[in-house]
């Protein structure tokens, strides 16, 4: 899909995830339906994904790890896709340099580095070696909460005070 000037202007305004289609339409002097249909087309084509991103430190036990992976195969794209489906993986990049893949992993309470390697990476064939970099502090790096909490709270009727 081609990102024309209007699509780029819409995307720029969507960086504020709480901005309404109506407000974006007013700012761009187009109809709300135009904004909605453009956003829907970008989502359907895979150009745009709308989801909540959080600071890793806000998640109980949340910490990012960056892992460089050397593979024993040159099928980098296939292995990248396979690794992208592992629990905790936030992103996978096929890269040049001493590693074949660079991945970001969200570690959480009960799912640390040991669990990631022994329960997840150990299932992937043709991983030659890994090198782990623990992220102490990151800037402009929010992540999706990419796995459901073990236990979800029971729905409750909130009083006005609790909603704020």
N, C-alpha and C positions, 0 to 999 in steps of 0.2 A: 504494500500500500504506500502510495506517495503522500508525504506530509506537506501539503500546500501551506500557504501563509495563514489561512484561517485555522487549519488544524493545529499549527504550531502556536498560534495565539490562544487557542482554547487550552492546549496542553500547558502553556505557561501559566494560565490562570488556575488550572486544576491543581497546581502545586500546593495551593491552599485547599486542602481536601474538604473544607467545610463551605467553600464558595458554591452557591447554588447555580444551576443552569440558567435560571432567570437573570441573576446578576451578571453572569458572563455574557449572556445575550445582550443585555443593556449596554455593557461596556464595549461590545464589538458591533453594536448596531445591526444585529441580526435577530431572527426569531428564536425563542426558546426551543422550538421544535428542531431548528437547524442545529443548535448546539447538541441537543439530545441525540439526534440521528448521527451526527459526526462522531460523538463519543461512542455510541453503540457500534458504529462501523469500525472504529479503531480498536475497540475491545474484541469484537468478533474476528478481526484480522490478526489479532495477537500483538499489535503494535502497542497497545495500552492495557495495563492491568491496574485495577483499582483495589487497593487493600490497605489495611492499617499497618503502619510501621511503628516500632517502639524502640526505645533505647535498650540495648541488651542489659544494662545494669539495673533496669527497672523490673526485670523478670527474676524471680527467686533463683539465686545461684547463677544468674545469667552472665555469661562471658563469651566473647568471640575468640575463636582460634582460626588462624590462617594456616592452611596445610598445603605444602608443595608436594606433588606426587610425580614420581617417575614411573612410567609404565614399561612393561616388557613387550609391548605391541605398539604399532603405529596407528591403530584404529582409535585415534584420539577422540573423535566425535562420539562414537558408540560408547566408549568408556566414560566420557564426560556425561552423557545422558544417563547411563547406569548409576554413576555416582551421585548425580543430581537428585535421584530418588531416595537416597539414604536418609534415615532419620537424622535431623539436626542440620543437614546441609542447607545453607542459605543461598549460595551461588557457586557455580563452577565456571571456570574460564580455561579455555585451551590457549596456551601461551608459548612464547619462544623463550629460550634460555635454558637453564639447567634443569627445570621441571617441565613436564608435559602439561600438567593441570595445576591450577591454583584454585583451592576451594576455601570458602568461608563456612565455618561451622558454629552454630549456636549451642553452647553447652549450658545446661540448666541443672537445677537441684535434682539429683537422682539420675542425671544423664551427663556424666563427665567425659573427659578424654578417654579414660580407660574403657568405658562402655561404648563410646563411638568406635574405637579401634577394634575391640573384641567382638562386639555384637553386629557392627555394620561393615566396616572396611574389610574385615576378615572374610566376608562372603564374596568379595569382588576378586575375580581371577585376574592374573597378570599385573598386579601391583608390585612393582619392583622395589620401591622404597618410598618413604614419606619423611618429611621434615615439618615439624610443628612450630608455629610461632603463636604464642599466647598474646592476645591484645590486652594491654594494660589500660589503655585509654584510646578511644576513637573519636573522631570529629566527623560530622555529616554522615554518620553510618548507622542509620536505624535499620532494624531487621523485622521481617514478618515473624509473628509467633506461629511457627510452622508446624507445631504439633499440639494436639488438643491436650489440655491438662488432664491428669489422671482422674480427678474428681471435679465435676462442675458444681458450683453452689446451687442449692435449691432455689427456684424462683420465689421471690417474696414480694409482697406489696410494700413499696417504699413510701415512707411519709415524705412530705414536702422537704423537710430538713435533710433527709438522707439522700434525696435526689440531687441536691446541690453539692 
